[in-house]
Structure formats: C-alpha cells, structure tokens
C-alpha cells in the first residue's frame, strides 16, 4: 500500500510499464551504441499521452497531477533512462513556457512537445560556470524590438537534437547576479545557432553538447518572464524536475534490484542459492530498504507540488540522494552478477547512465545548501 498512489495512478503506471516493456526496452542497448534518439518512439509516447500529461488540456496536455507525470516517468526510465529524458525535459520546459511565455508564441510549441513532435532543451550552464548558475556571460542585448544573443552554453542535454531551447543570458550588469538574467525561447534553426556533441560516458541517446550563438536575433515576444528576472522566475520550476529526477534514477535502481534478487534466488554456489549467503542478500536488502524510502520522499515532493505547498527542501533531498543511492544500488547489483554483470549489457549501461546525474541539474553540494537554507534560514547559510 502506497499512501501517494491510488488505484487510478497504479493503473496508469501499469499501462505505462506495458508500453515501456514492449516499445522502449528492446532498443535500450542499441540506442546507447548508435547515440541516436528515436523520434518515432518519441511520437509514440506522445500518442499515448505520456509526455507532459500534467499540462492543462487547453495547452495540449491532459490536466493530470504531477504524481501522474511521476509514475509515467518512472516506467519509461525503468526501460531506458536516456529516453526518459524526453519526459523530464518536456515537463520542466513546458511548465516554464506555459507560465512565462507569450501564449501566441509558446502554445504551438507546447502542442508539438506533448505530441512528441518537438524536443525542448534548457541552456543554463556555461564554460566558466556550472554550479554558479547565476554567474552567466552569454550576452543578450536589445536591438529594437528584438534581442541579439552571443556566446556559448555547454553541457546541454539534447543540444544537437532539440528543436527549441530555453536560453538564459545576461541582460543586466554582471554585478546584478541572478537579477540581471533574462530567459528566451530560441528555435534551434535560427541563423547563427550551431551545436557540438560530446562523447559522454552515459545517457548517450539523448547526448550532451555545446550551443554556440553568433549574432542570433530573437524576437522580443520570445522572452520568457520579465527582462532581468528570468533566472529568479524560471528557476522555481526546478523543484518539480528534481523530484522527477529522483524517481527517474530510483526506477533504474528498482529494476536492477528485481533482476539481482531473481538471479540470487536461482543461481547456486556450494549447493545453495546465492541468496542464502548473507554477504549477497544483506547488501541487497539494505539497498532495497533505502530505495523504497527514497521513492516515498520523491512521491511526497510531487504530492506537495500538487497541493501547492512548499517543497524546495524535499525536492533538493530527492536530487542529491536518489542519484547517489541509485548508482550505489546498481553497482552492488552488478557485483552480484559477477563477471556477467561486468560485461557490456543493461547493468553496466545503467551504471554509466546514472553517473551523469551526480553532475548535471544541480550537484549534491548545491542541493545540500538548499536544504540547509530551508532549515536554518538563508541568512545563516549565505551564498
């Protein structure tokens, strides 16, 4: 019995799991090898209503809860963490577009995102600053009614595959920090936009890379939020995505545990199943316990979001704890399979995919600072 998941949400999870097992899981290893994001699969996910289902119906969504988005996200991530980035980027960016964009500009894009016809990236990190996210140098200057963008963003998920990108740049003085940042919606086919792609350790189907802007002219109505206030306004949406990331990582850990328990129960050594040896079963039992607890925390954060209650600290807990716990869990599961786990295959790919979340979307240290400020007060934990 899960206090956050009623029969309707459990039925939705089962529906999403069947789709993920039949359509997503079979290409898991191949997509890692080719580094190609399957657009046909993305459109299938849209047809099933699995992309940004929390958006209002007027914007192309289904008006479902954030918890509903979370249970779908879990099931896609079980099958392929890299493909579940489609859900993550859609939920984060659709919220930003819906809340801060001009309706005439963003609504057609929102409908495409929900249908699986468009992928939206988010470009915050720069070469000189990752965790210091407000210390931006990308130049965004007024040119009549337009903006002109110059500079580079780096380590951007789906950089070379996105159709549009939410871009943060400097419109105010450097001394203004977060209060001198403006967010723009940039179609990636705009003249002056080019991209590169990194050869990353994991999450290779979605990929990461740099986006370069050379005198890129963006209409003023593509601004998201108020000028010089984009960072403060838009960053509020990251609490939602941090809880989703927690579920995303833990879904990978949960399926790895299921496989490890099954293997330990049927594989024999010295005339007994491996599970009979405490050196095998106890580490799995400990990690299974922690994964269950962490998942409840992530679901609680989404439940709080649905209730309109404060959840920044809970979301930060999800973001630092779940990726680390999931990585440790898959590592132990891999060891439980012995040399078979070390071979190229689902277990080692899961390990590679999870490692990226220790770095991207907010490090553990930043998340712990957010928690400390929530508990002790910002004055007691200055920047």
C-alpha positions in Angstrom: 0.0 0.0 0.0 1.5 3.3 -1.1 -0.1 6.4 0.5 0.5 8.6 -2.6 -0.6 6.2 -5.3 -4.3 5.4 -5.6 -5.9 2.7 -7.9 -6.1 5.2 -10.8 -2.4 6.0 -10.6 -1.4 2.4 -10.2 -3.4 1.5 -13.3 -1.7 4.4 -15.2 1.7 3.0 -14.1 0.8 -0.4 -15.3 -0.3 1.0 -18.6 3.0 2.9 -19.0 5.0 -0.1 -17.9 3.5 -2.3 -20.6 4.3 0.3 -23.3 7.8 0.7 -22.0 8.5 -3.0 -21.9 7.2 -3.6 -25.4 8.4 -0.4 -27.2 11.2 1.2 -25.2 13.2 -1.6 -23.6 14.1 -3.5 -26.8 16.2 -0.7 -28.2 18.0 0.2 -24.9 21.4 -1.1 -25.8 21.3 -0.2 -29.5 20.5 3.5 -28.8 23.4 3.7 -26.5 25.7 2.3 -29.2 24.4 4.5 -32.1 23.7 7.6 -29.9 20.5 8.2 -31.9 17.3 9.4 -30.2 14.4 7.6 -31.8 11.9 10.3 -32.9 9.4 7.6 -33.9 9.4 6.3 -30.4 9.0 9.9 -29.1 5.9 10.4 -31.2 4.5 7.1 -29.9 5.0 8.3 -26.4 3.1 11.5 -27.4 0.3 9.5 -28.9 0.0 7.5 -25.7 -0.3 10.7 -23.7 3.0 10.1 -21.8 4.7 13.4 -22.5 3.9 16.3 -20.1 0.5 14.9 -19.1 0.3 17.5 -16.3 -0.2 20.4 -18.8 -3.8 21.7 -18.9 -5.9 20.4 -21.7 -6.1 23.9 -23.3 -2.3 23.6 -23.9 -2.4 20.1 -25.3 -1.9 18.2 -22.1 -4.4 16.1 -20.1 -4.6 18.1 -16.9 -3.3 15.3 -14.8 -1.4 15.6 -11.5 2.4 15.9 -11.1 2.2 12.5 -9.4 0.7 11.1 -12.6 3.6 12.5 -14.5 5.9 10.9 -12.0 4.6 7.4 -12.3 4.8 7.6 -16.1 8.3 8.9 -15.8 9.3 6.0 -13.6 8.1 3.4 -16.0 9.9 4.9 -19.1 13.1 5.2 -17.0 12.9 1.5 -16.0 13.2 0.7 -19.7 15.8 3.4 -20.7 16.9 6.3 -18.5 18.2 8.2 -21.6 14.8 8.0 -23.3 13.1 9.1 -20.1 14.9 12.4 -20.6 12.2 13.2 -23.2 9.7 13.2 -20.3 11.9 15.2 -18.0 12.7 17.9 -20.5 9.1 18.1 -21.6 7.7 18.5 -18.0 10.3 21.1 -17.0 10.3 23.2 -20.1 6.5 23.0 -20.7 6.0 24.4 -17.2 8.4 27.3 -18.0 6.8 28.0 -21.4 3.2 27.8 -20.0 3.8 30.0 -17.0 6.2 32.6 -18.5 5.8 32.7 -22.3 3.5 34.7 -24.6 0.6 32.4 -25.4 0.7 33.0 -29.2 4.4 32.1 -29.3 4.5 29.1 -26.9 1.2 27.4 -27.5 2.1 25.9 -30.9 5.4 24.6 -29.4 3.6 23.2 -26.3 1.2 21.2 -28.6 4.2 19.8 -30.5 6.1 18.9 -27.4 3.1 17.0 -26.0 2.5 15.2 -29.3 6.2 14.1 -29.4 6.8 16.3 -32.5 9.3 18.6 -30.8 12.1 18.4 -28.2 12.9 21.3 -26.0 16.3 21.7 -24.3 17.2 24.1 -21.5 20.5 26.0 -21.7 21.8 27.4 -18.4 25.4 26.1 -17.9 28.3 27.9 -19.4 32.0 27.1 -19.8 33.0 29.2 -16.9 30.2 28.4 -14.5 28.2 25.3 -13.7 27.1 25.3 -10.1 27.3 29.1 -10.0 24.4 29.2 -12.4 23.6 32.9 -11.9 27.2 33.9 -13.0 26.3 34.0 -16.7 28.2 35.7 -19.5 26.1 34.8 -22.5 25.3 38.3 -23.9 21.7 39.2 -24.6 21.4 42.7 -26.0 18.4 44.8 -27.1 18.2 45.6 -30.8 15.0 47.5 -31.4 12.2 45.1 -30.6 14.5 42.1 -30.8 17.3 40.6 -28.8 20.7 39.6 -30.1 22.4 36.7 -28.5 26.2 36.0 -28.5 28.2 33.4 -26.5 28.2 29.7 -25.6 26.3 27.3 -23.5 27.8 23.9 -22.6 26.9 20.5 -21.2 23.4 20.9 -22.5 21.3 17.8 -22.7 20.0 17.2 -26.3 22.0 20.2 -27.5 22.3 18.9 -31.0 18.8 17.2 -31.1 16.5 19.9 -29.7 14.0 21.8 -31.8 13.8 24.7 -29.4 15.8 25.7 -26.3 15.1 27.8 -23.2 18.2 30.0 -23.1 19.3 32.1 -20.1 21.6 35.1 -20.8 22.9 38.3 -19.3 20.9 41.4 -20.0 21.8 43.3 -16.8 25.2 44.1 -15.3 27.4 41.2 -14.1 27.1 42.7 -10.6 23.4 42.1 -10.7 23.9 38.4 -10.5 20.6 36.4 -10.8 18.7 39.7 -11.2 20.4 40.6 -14.5 19.4 37.4 -16.3 16.7 37.0 -19.0 15.3 33.8 -20.4 14.5 33.5 -24.1 12.8 30.8 -26.2 15.2 30.1 -29.1 14.2 28.0 -32.2 17.3 25.9 -33.0 17.0 26.6 -36.7 17.6 30.3 -36.1 20.5 31.7 -38.2 23.7 31.9 -36.1 22.9 28.9 -33.9 25.4 26.0 -34.1 25.9 22.9 -31.9 28.5 20.3 -31.0 28.1 16.9 -29.3 30.3 15.4 -26.5 31.3 11.7 -26.3 29.8 11.2 -22.9 30.1 8.2 -20.6 26.4 7.6 -20.4 23.0 8.9 -21.4 24.3 8.6 -24.9 21.0 8.5 -26.8 19.9 11.9 -25.5 23.5 13.2 -25.5 25.1 16.4 -24.3 27.0 19.2 -26.0 27.5 22.9 -26.5 25.3 25.5 -28.2 27.0 28.5 -29.9 25.3 31.8 -30.6 26.7 34.2 -33.1 24.6 37.4 -33.6 21.4 35.3 -33.1 18.4 37.6 -33.5 15.4 36.6 -31.4 12.0 38.4 -31.5 11.2 40.2 -28.2 7.9 38.3 -27.8 10.1 35.1 -27.3 11.2 36.4 -23.9 10.1 34.2 -21.0 9.2 36.2 -18.0 10.3 39.7 -17.3 13.6 41.2 -18.5 16.3 40.7 -15.9 14.0 38.5 -13.9 14.2 35.3 -15.9 16.5 33.4 -13.6 14.5 34.1 -10.4 11.2 33.3 -12.1 12.1 30.3 -14.1 14.3 28.5 -11.5 11.2 28.0 -9.4 10.2 25.2 -11.8 13.3 23.1 -11.0 11.7 21.8 -7.8 9.4 19.8 -10.0 12.1 18.4 -12.2 14.3 17.5 -9.2 11.6 15.2 -7.8 11.2 13.7 -11.3 14.9 13.1 -11.5 14.8 11.3 -8.2 12.1 8.9 -9.4 13.9 8.5 -12.7 17.1 7.3 -11.0 15.3 5.2 -8.5 13.3 3.4 -11.2 16.7 2.2 -12.7 17.7 1.0 -9.2 14.4 -0.8 -8.7 14.6 -2.8 -11.9 18.3 -3.6 -11.2 17.3 -4.9 -7.7 14.5 -7.0 -9.2 17.0 -8.7 -11.6 19.6 -9.1 -8.9 17.1 -10.7 -6.5 15.9 -13.1 -9.2 19.5 -14.1 -10.1 20.5 -14.5 -6.4 17.5 -16.8 -5.9 18.2 -19.1 -8.8 22.0 -19.1 -9.1 23.6 -21.8 -6.9 27.0 -21.9 -5.3 28.3 -24.6 -2.8 24.9 -26.3 -3.2 22.8 -23.3 -2.1 21.1 -20.3 -3.8 23.3 -17.2 -3.7 20.5 -15.5 -1.7 21.2 -17.9 1.2 24.6 -16.2 1.7 24.3 -13.1 3.8 27.2 -11.5 2.0 25.0 -11.5 -1.1 21.5 -10.9 0.3 22.1 -8.4 3.1 23.7 -5.7 0.9 20.7 -6.1 -1.5 18.3 -5.9 1.4 19.8 -2.8 2.8 19.8 -1.0 -0.6 16.2 -2.2 -1.3 15.1 -0.6 2.0 16.8 2.7 1.2 15.4 2.8 -2.4 11.8 2.3 -1.1 12.3 5.1 1.4 13.8 7.5 -1.2 11.0 6.7 -3.6 8.4 7.7 -0.9 10.3 11.0 -0.5 10.1 11.7 -4.2 6.4 11.0 -4.3 5.9 13.2 -1.3 7.6 16.1 -3.1 5.3 15.7 -6.1 2.3 15.4 -3.8 3.3 18.7 -2.1 3.7 20.2 -5.6 0.1 19.1 -6.4 -1.1 20.6 -3.2 0.6 24.0 -3.9 2.8 23.5 -0.8 6.4 24.4 -0.3 8.7 21.5 -1.4 12.1 23.0 -2.3 13.9 21.2 0.5 12.2 17.9 -0.3 13.0 18.3 -4.0 16.6 19.0 -3.2 16.8 15.9 -1.0 15.5 13.9 -3.9 18.1 15.3 -6.3 21.2 14.7 -4.2 20.2 11.4 -2.5 18.4 9.4 -5.3 21.2 9.6 -7.9 23.8 8.5 -5.4 21.7 5.8 -3.9 20.7 4.5 -7.4 24.3 4.4 -8.5 25.4 2.5 -5.4 22.5 0.1 -5.8 23.2 -0.7 -9.4 26.9 -1.1 -8.6 26.0 -3.7 -6.0 23.6 -5.4 -8.3 26.3 -5.6 -11.0 28.7 -7.2 -8.5 26.0 -9.7 -7.5 26.1 -11.0 -11.1 29.9 -11.4 -11.0 31.7 -11.3 -14.3 28.4 -11.4 -16.1 27.4 -8.0 -14.7 30.8 -6.6 -15.7 30.2 -7.5 -19.4 28.7 -4.9 -21.7 24.9 -5.1 -21.1 22.0 -3.5 -19.3 23.6 -3.4 -15.8 26.8 -1.6 -16.8 24.8 0.8 -19.1 22.6 1.7 -16.2 25.6 2.5 -14.1 27.0 4.8 -16.8 23.7 6.5 -17.3 23.2 7.2 -13.6 26.6 8.8 -13.1 25.7 11.9 -15.1 23.0 12.9 -12.5 25.8 13.3 -9.9 26.9 16.3 -12.0 24.1 17.7 -14.0 20.9 19.5 -12.9 22.5 20.6 -9.6 25.3 18.9 -7.7 24.8 17.2 -4.4 26.6 20.1 -2.7 24.2 22.7 -4.1 21.2 20.6 -3.1 22.5 20.3 0.4 23.0 24.1 0.6 19.3 24.5 -0.5 18.2 22.1 2.3 20.4 24.0 4.8 18.9 27.3 3.9 15.4 25.9 4.2 16.1 24.6 7.7 18.4 27.3 9.1 17.4 30.3 7.1 19.2 32.0 4.2 20.9 34.5 6.5 22.6 31.6 8.3 23.7 29.9 5.1 24.8 32.8 2.8 26.0 32.3 -0.8 
